[in-house]
């Protein structure tokens, strides 16, 4: 059943079909009775998650009301996630989660999955009716925009959002937010920033000004983003998403202690937020505060190892810390959990890389020679999927292995990583701190940034002296040799400025564009945690969220 098969019903429940999913027979019957009283003509009841999925595969429902937990396995949250991933839940179907508790974690998970409404027992029939009606009205108002998104008519979706904003039509503020988010996801940052700013000027919602800052950051202007965020935090000092984004900005600027402070402030506001505990722990780990990192990451695993908010990156860092302490039992525990997750999702390249790295640590801890893994690490470090997170993880592991004498020094591998990711002094310092356990590696990584600056400046001087073709060739060669985003973007800027004067400009354009897609700035930003999760301040956009963006093939030298 395609997700765009039928538009949502208007806010009138007469004649609608509903599915009630609850393990408790009394709760099921109560819910069914309430829905019948609302006018639902067809009500199906099931007690298990598996039965619910089969019913949704076979029949169309206008409403699904699902309990939170089930004694024989599964949860309402897991069912919703599965239906979203599989594309089995039409946009017009309202999904309401019924739970016995409203902890921060539960609410955050519900938001991550874009549940239509969330209701806590005990509740009144009137409250349930209001939730259903509001969700139906919201979906009906946004239906045309969603259909355009599903059909990948992105320009039309944005235009519909702008029309709704201009006419102040139904759900105009939500439509405007969708439009800005679509533009941001598509990389049309100037347009996205202008729309977020227009929304802020019209109706000063915190998320709108936060959207401006997110656009500035993604557009390579962290200082401007920092100023925007300070303006927002003066008005809303405890806005946790603003503090999260501020920490990203401060990390890019090399203000690591300030970034830690921002994340700690956000965690104070939301002390049970697993994602924030993990991001704080990850940053503490990479800048060298192992004790603080281990405490935070272990606490996050105790709170929500089975939560969808839990990021397996935490297990990698706990494994590296366990190896550094020669704690074989803890190392094995992290390895086993990662292996279990990888078996459950065998196509996840990120998870597979995690398992391979921790397996190398486990083998070394057991006294085995792991030198044979080095060529594979060299090869992996040259692929587009090897992002900043993978670089920091591998550097921390290499430093620990070399420090303990279980792996010979690998200066060529460390230099390859450094030349690729040392795009600024801040990023060079982050890499060096990740490898701090082995001083030689840390020094080598800091030198990589100076080397890149010298080679890029030499090429730019050649261009400034009038030899544009050879200067651009030097930049492209450097980009192909190192995959450094700074070299890639420098070549792109030179091409834009001198394109009319260049012979074979189209060939240069294709070559540099391929490098940008594979290794440009957007691929090299430092990220704490899984980049596939909803970004701080962002919203779920179903059709744009479902497939993870594939990494392009490595471009071949001309």
N, C-alpha and C positions, 0 to 999 in steps of 0.2 A: 504494500500500500504506500504510494509515494507521499512524501511529506507535504506536498502542495495539492493533494487530491481535492479537498473541499475547503472553502472558506469557513471561518469560525461562525458559529451561530450568533445572532444578536443576543443581547442580554435578556433572553426569554427561555426558561428551561422547559417549557411545555413541549412534550414530544421528543426530548433528548434522550440519548443512551448513556448510561454510566456503568463503570466497573468499580466495584468495591473490593479492595484487597486488604485483608486483615486476618491474622492468625486467631484472634479471639472471636468465637461465634456470636457472643453477645454484642460486641462492638460492631461486628458486621451487620447484624440485624438492625441495630440502632441506626447506623448510618444509612442502610437501605430504606428504613422507614422515613428518615428525614428527607432523603432524596425523592422518595415517592410523594411525600407531602409537598415538595417543591414543584411537582409536575413532571418529573422524569418518567417517561413511558416504559423504558426498558432498563432494568437494573440486573447486572450479572455480579454474582458474589463468588470469590475464590479465597482460599486460605493460604496458598503458597505462591512464592515468587515465580516459580517455573510455570504454574498454571496461569498466572497473570500474563506472562510473556506470550504464552500460546494464544490466549484469548485476544490479545492486542494484535497478534499476527493475523488472526482470522477475521476479526470484526472491527468495525469503526466505532469508536467511542467519542462522545463529546466531552466526557469528564472521566478522570481516573482519580479516585480517592484512595490513598495507600497508607497503611500503617508504617511505623518507623522501623520496627525490628520483628524478626521471625525466629521462633525457637529452633527450626530445622535448617537454619542458614539463610543468609541473604538479608537485605534491608530495602526499605523503600527507596533510599538514596541510591543503592546499587542498581535497583531496577531502572530508575530514571536515567542513570548514567549509561546503562546498557542500551536502553531504548534510543537515547540521543545519539550514541555512537553508531548504532545500526540504522539510523534514519527511519525507525518504525513509529515514531510518535509524531503525528502531524502537528503543524504549528497551531491549528485550531483546537486541538485537544487540551483542555485544562487539566493540569496535574497538580493535585493538592496532597501534601505530605502531612499526615497526622502523627504526632509524637507525644510522648509523656514528659518530655523535657525540652527546654529551650536554652541549652548551654551555648556559649560563644561558638564552640566547634561545630555544633549541629547547624546553627544558623549560617555560619561561614560555608559549610559544605553545601547547604541548600542553595546559597547564592551562587556558588561555583557551578552548580548544575543547572542554574536558571529555573528552579522550581517556580511554578506560577503562584503558589501561596503555601503558607506554612502555618498550621494551626496546632495549638497545644491543648491537650486534654487537662481538665474538663472545659468544654466550650458549649455555647448555646447554639441551637438550630439557626437563630438569626445571624450569629457570627459566621457560620458556615455559608449560609445563603449569600451574605454580603461578599465573602471572599470569592465565591464562584462568579457572582454577577460582575464584580470589579474585574476579574481576570478575563471574562468573556468580552466585556466592553473594551478592555485594553487590546486584546487580540484582534477584535473586529476593526478597531481604528488603525492598527498597524499592518493589517493583512496585505495590502497592496505593496507596501515596502518590503515586507518579508518575502513575498512571491518574487519580486524583482531580484532580491538577494539570492534566493534559491536557484534562480535561473541565470545567475551570474551577470545580470544586467545592472552592473554596479553604478554606472553613470545615471541610469534611470532611477535607481534606488535613492541616490543622493539628491537628484532633482525633486523627487517626491517628498523627501525630508525637508528640503528648502521651501517647497510650496506650502507644506503644512506649517512651517515656522512663519512664513510671510502672511498666511491667512489666519493664523492662530486657530487652526482647525483642531479636531479631537486629538488628544495626546500630542499636542504640538511640541511640548518641551521634550518628551521622550523621543519623538521623531527627530528633533534637532540633534539630540545627543547621539542617536543612531547614525545620523548623517556625518557628524564629526568623527565618530569612531570608525566608520567605514573609510573615510578619507585617510585617517591615521594609519589604519591597517594596510591600505593600498600604497602607503608611502607618499601620498600627496600632502606633505607636511604643511606647506604654506596655506593651502586651502583649509586644512583641518584646523590650524591655529587660528585663522581668521574667523571660522565658524564658532569655535569654542569662545573666542573673545567676544563675538557678537552675542552669544548666549549669556555670557557673564554680564555684559553691558545691559542686556534686556532684563535678565532675572538672575541676580548674582548668587548662583548655586556654587558651592565649593568645588564640585566635580568639574565645573566649566573652567574655572581658573586653573585647577589642577591639570586639565586637558591642555591648556596653553603651555604649561611647564613641560608636560610630556612631549609635546611637539617640539619645543625648543631643544630639549635634551636629545631627542632622536635626530634633530637637524644639526647636531654638532655644536650647539651653543649652551654648554653646561652653566656658564657664568650667568647668562640671561635667565636660564631656568631656575637657578638658585635665587635670583632676585625676585622672580615671580612667586616662588614658593615661600619666601620670607614675607611677601605681602599677604599671601593666603594665611600663613601661620600667625601673623599679627591679628587677623580677624578670627581665626579658629585655631588657637594654640595647641589643642590636643587632637587635631585631625590626623588619625593614624595613617591613612593613605598618603597624605601630603608628606608626613615624616618618612614613609617608606621611599617615596620618590626623591626626597631630599637626600636620603642616604645614598641612593644611586648616583645622584649628581656629585655629592662629596667624594664618593669613591672614584669617579672619573677625574675629579680635580686633584686626587691624591691626598685629600683631607680625611685620612682613614680614622683618626680618633674622633673627628666630628661625625663621621658616618656611624661609628659605633654609638655615639651619644644619641643620634637621631633614632636609630633602631631601638635603643633602650627606652627612649621616651615613648615610642609607639607601643612597645611591649608593656610598659606601665599602664597605658590606657586600655590595652586588651591583653591581660596577663595569660589568658588561655589560648591565645592565637598561635597555633602550631607553626604556621608559615613564618611568622615573625621571629619566633624562637629559633627556627632553623636558619633564617637569613642572618640573624645576629651571630649565631654560632659559627656559620660559614665564614663570615667576615673576620670574626675573632681568630678562627683557625688560620686563615691565609695571612693575616698580618702578624701572626706569631704568638697569640695568647692561647696556648693549647689548653690550659686548665679551664679557662672560662668557656672555650669552645666545647670541650667534652661535656662539661656540666650542662650546657644548654641543649646540645644535641641528644644527650641521653634523656634529658627531661622530655624533649619533644617525642622521642620514641616511646617513652613510658605513657605519655598522654594519648598518643594517636598513631601507633605503628600501623594500624589497619585503616586509618583514615585516608581518604583521597587527598587530603591536604598534606600528607606526609610525603616528603621528597627523598628518594633513594640516595641522593647525593649525601645526605647525612650519614648513611651507613658507610659510604666510602671514606669519609673523613674520620669516622670513629674507628674504622679498620686501620687507617694509616696511623692514627694515634696509638692504637693497640700494638701495632708493629713497633713503633718507636719505643714503647715501654716493654717490649718483649712479652706481651700478654697474649699467649697463644690461644687461650680459651675465648677471650673477647674477639680476637681476630677471626677465629673459626665461626663464632656466632654471627658476625656481620657477613661473612662470606656466605653462610648457609641461607640467610635471609635474602641476600641479593640474588643468589642462585634460584631460590623459590620464585622470586618476582620475575626473573628472566624467563623461567619455564612457563609462567602464566602469560607472558607477553613476549614471545620469541622474536617478534619483528622489531622490537624497540632497540635501535642501535645504541642509544645512550646507555640503556641498562646493560647491554652486552659489553660495552666498553668498561663499565663499572666492574662487572664480574671478572673480566680478564685481568684488570689491574689488581684487584684484591686477591685473585687467585695467585698472581705472581708473588705478592707479599706473603701469602700463606705458604707457598712452596719454598720461598727463601727462609721463612721462619723455621720450616722443617729441615733446613740444611741442604736443600737441593740447589743445583746450579741453574740460574735463570738467565744466563747470558744469551741464550738462544732466542729470547723474546725481544731483544734490542732491535733487530732488523724490522720486525713488525711495528714497533713503536716509531721508528724512523718513517716508515711508509704511512702510518696513520697520521703522523704530524703534518703530512703534506696534503691531507684531504680537507675539503670544505667543512665536513661534519666535525672536525677536530676544532672545537671552539675554545674560548678563553677558559671556561670551566675545566675542560679536559686538559688544557695546558697546565693549569695550576695543580690539578690532581696529580698528573704525571710528574711534574717537577718536585712536588712534596714527596712522592714515593721514591723517585730517583735519589733525592737528597738523603732520605732515611736509609735506603739500601746501601748507598755508597758510604755513608757515615758509619754504618755497622760492618762495613767490609764484606758485604755479601754480593756486591756488584762492582766491577771495575769502573773507574771514572768514565763518563760518557760525555766529553765536552762537545763533540760534534752534534749529538742529539740535543743537548741543552742549548747550544748556539742556534740550531735550526728553530727551536721553539722561541728563543729570545728574539731572533731577527724577524720572525713572523708577527709576534704579539707585542713587542716593545714599540708601540705607536706613539708613546709620549713618556715623559719622565714618570708620571703617575702609574702608568701601566707597567713600565719597567720596574718600578719599585714594588708593585704588587707581585710580580713574578719573582723578584729577588727575595721577597719575604716568604713566599711560598716555599722557596728552596733554601731558607735560612739555615737549616741544619747542616748544610755543607757549604762552607764559606766560599770555596772556589766557584761553585755554581752561582751563588748570589752575585759575586763580583763580575762573573762573565755575563750574566743577564743584564746588569746595569750598563756594561760596556756595549751591549748590543744596541741600545737606544742611541748612544753617541755615534756608533758606526752608521746606523740608518740615517741619522741627521746629516752626517758628513756626506754620504753618497747622494742623498736627495738634493742637498744644497749644491753639490758639484754639478749635477744635471741641470738644475734651475739656473745656475750661473752660465752654463753653456747656452741655454736658451736665451738668457738675457743678453748674451753677447751676439745673438743673431743666428746661431746654429740650431734652429728649432727642430729640424728633423732628427739630428743626431742626439740632441738633448732629450727629446721625447723617446727615442729609441733606448737611451740609457735608462730612463724611468721605467719603461715597459719591461726591459730585460731585468732590472732590479726587482720589479713586482713579480715577474715569473720565477725568479730565483728564490725569493724570500716569502712571497705571498703576504707581504706586509701591507696592511690597509692604507697606511699613510703614503706609501709609494704608489699604490693603485689610485687613490683619490688625487694625488698630485698629477699623475699622468692624465686623469680625466679632466682636471681643471685646465691643464695646458692644451689639451685637445679642444675644449670648448672655446678657449681664447684665440687659438690660431688655426681653427679648422679650415677657414677659407683659403689660407695660404699653404696648406699641406697637400702635397701630392698623395694620392691613394688615401684620402681622408676616410673614405668609407671602410676600408680595410682596418685602419687604425681604430675607427669607431667600434667595429665588431670585436676586435681583439680586446680592447680595454673594457668594453661593456661586459664581455664574458668574465674578465677578471673581477670586475665590480660585483657581479652576481655571485661569484664564488667566494671572494675574499675581501669584499669592500667593508666599509666601516660598519654597516648594519650587521655583519656577521662577526665582528670582532669586539663588540661591546662587552664589558665585564658584567656578568649576570649572576646574581646570587639565587640559586634555585632553578627549578625547571621552567624554562622560558615558555613552555606550552600552557602553563596555568594562566588564568586571567590576570592581566597586569594590574598593579595597584592603581585604583581610580578608574579602571576600565570596566567594560560590561561584556557579557557574553553575546556573541553575534552568530549563533548557530551555524549558518552556512559558511561563514568565514572562519569559524573555529574548528570545524570537524576535522578536516584533513590537515595534519601538520605539514608545514611548507617543506617540500623535499629539498635536500641539498643538491645543488647542481653538480654536474661532473666537473672535475678539474680541467680548466682550459689547457689546451696543448699549445706550446710555443709555435709561432708561425714559422 
